[in-house]
Amino acid sequence: MKMTCVDHLRCVVCGATYAPETRLMCELCGADGILDVVYDYDKARRSLEQSPLAGRASQTLWRYRELLPVDASSARIPDLSVGCTPLTPAPRLARYLGLDSLLIKDDGRNPTGSLKDRASALAVALACAEGKDVIACSSTGNAASSLAGMAASMGMRSVIFVPKDTPEPKLTQLLAFGATVLRVQGSYYDAFQLCQSACAISGWYNRNCAINPWLVEGKKTVALEICEQLDWKVPDWVAVSVGDGCTIAGIWKGFREFKLLGLIDRTPRMLGVQASGADAVLQAFRTGSLPPDRPENTVADSIKVGVPRNWRKALQAIHESGGTMISVDDSEILEAIGYTGSLSGIFAEPAASTSVAGLRKAVAEGYVDSDASVVTVITGNGLKDTRSARLAVGQPHDVSPDGRELKDLLAGHGYRG
């Protein structure tokens, strides 16, 4: 497998280094030994000087080949267009949140409707390079549907382990993509453990981003795109919802690497937002270690993680960036679906609206100044979980065919004429 500028893998716990191969965990630290991908940044810099980003035709994540573990020019990659999602001004939402300005990075516009497509695109390319024809993951929904869609586009088989309370729209998407869906009658932790065992026994490619270091590299392209889209003017803050910790870790890594390469002169502060019913990473941020009691109780299924595997990388992102973490409860998350949609025109699923709700709280509590430049990342489309959205936005108004109630009803909502 040809890797353009990858130099080595490094354990985030003990610092041990390994050759860039298909290894997933540190052999010294076991399950705690999450690895990080380290690049030859001098080589990457020379390549970018010879072929500047501005001259590249590709409008997908593959345009950042120097900072990805797959050489898209020689590897088999999905035909689906992943990445380069819109960065949209949201002035009305900004005012509601107490900000002068706000930009929304809408990753709900990816092929299967979530940011997870960035990791899954890498996963299927890596699996194909290793000669694997079956790829598996455990997921609360988005990683699952993302993997299933990417695998289908490559003619590969996918086996998906989901917890029992996975939303129906996400299950339907999985089945539409032809995945073998195994609904585990337990929590996400139970689904994850079963998937790990099945991959080990069957030799399937393991797409679980929590332990597969290569896949976080896809997520960092969110940051790389933000830098380009803002003409290299980095925002003061980037708000991201947090479950396992992979996404915020990946996005921070993208900013850090672009600064290392000299493409930006500073990095943003990261605001990590968790649901209060699944806030193990926030508790680790406050105490330095994961709590013994790790609840999984939130409407935001995509970040409902009681045993986060990438919490160390997430905290590294917060500390290195000078950022902070905050939590919001389910009522705040659901409310944010409504005002995000009505004030920006962007439909966010609960895990995605969590970042907006957290940003509102962070402004109110003085963590984020009103005049700060801010980007919030919408990680998934609201159509992923319409049942939760209906809890947030209410019911339609029933009217008779002759419209006799119409005048009074509209007047009650401020319409005239």
Protein Blocks (a to p, Z undefined) as FASTA:
>chain_A
ZZfklcbdcdfklopacdddfbfbdfklmmmlccdddddfklmmmmmmmmgfklpmblcf
klmmmlccbdfklmccdfbdgejiacdddfklmmmnopabdcdddfklpmnopaklmmmm
mmmmmmmmnopabdcdddfklmmmmmmmmmmmnopacdddddfklcfklmmmmmmnopac
ddddbdfklmmmmmmmmmmmnopacfbfklmmklmmmmmmmmmmmmmmnnopacfbdcdd
dfklmmmmmmmmmmmmmmmnopacbdcdddddddfklcmkmmmmmnopacfbdcdddfbl
mlmcfbdfklmmmmmmmmmnopacddddfklmmmmmmmmmmmnopacdfklmmmmmmmmm
mmmnomacfkbccddddfbdfklmmmlmmmmnopaddddfklmmmmmmmmmnopaZZ
